Amino acid sequence: MKHFTGLRDLGPEGLESILAKAMAWKGGPHPKHLVDKVLGMVFFNPSLRTRASFEAVMARGGGSSIVLEVGSGVWKLEDRLGAVMNSDRAEHVREAVPVLSRYVDALAVRTFAGGADDDLDHADPVMSAFRELATVPVISMESAREHPCQGLADLMTVRETFGATPRLPVTLAWAPHIKPLPKAVPNSFLLTAAAAGCEVRIAHPKGFELHPSVLAEAGAFAQSAGGSVSITHDLNAALQDSHVIYAKAWGPATESGLSAEAVKEHSEWMTRESHLGSARPDAIFLHCLPVRRNVEVADAVLDSAHCRVVDEAENRFHIQRAILDWIFGS
Ligand code: CP
């Protein structure tokens, strides 16, 4: 039984075959490869793109989906082993996940980081419990550690513009926000670009380091793929000759809250037109969305010809179609 909750589930060959299938199927007729398949989608947190694109994939492929929003018409779920369940969490994942497995052919799960403990978040407790307890494949729709479908859609968008150029310079640029956001998206862009052999430059203010386990995994991926990973606190230096500017807000290395004052302090990190000037003239701008205009990224960047965020979001559909095909083994 295959799961897809992190990039490591694919390996280098799997990564390339998913990308190849997604790109080959894009623009063609919808294959009816999911007839009679039912996808159970469990959301602990909100979504626009992920929910809509997975539902569209299932419908276009001839299958169907069941959407469960935890705590909204569905019991709140407890995941801690040994918990005394005297809070508002009425059901434990130890029952809920095996039960759901009896109804569907695969379970897709969205669960954000708790934010109180970086080490705990990077152990990915909820997604790990689903993997352990499900008797059907489990797919990540973003977890505390990774957003692997997003990472693959990001790489597909890069490849559509620049092909599979070895050691392509790409910059992951920290962005300010009104609150500390999870690190799953930057983790997945880093891991996927590293696994594809890119020269990945991470730029962030001091105190916003990504987790050591992710940096180590990305370093290993880069080494075997012929790429590299570097870290700087100088955004303009990172952008020199970069083909890709990937902006993303994320919280500090340990949860201490990112106050409005801290945003003001780091407002120079908002991606602006001047940053485009530091990169290559044909550089593309990516962001996973949703994006807070004029906090994370200036209008002038999002409305420029460099911006590919809508193509990037479309590619979620194509990647997830290929992922489900891989999961179900057609
Ligand atoms: N990028 C992304 O996952 O978007 P949603 O949170 O809207 O699903």
Residues whose N, C-alpha, C, O or C-beta is under 5 A from the ligand:
A	BS01	CP	P46 S47 L48 R49 T50 R51 C288 L289 P290
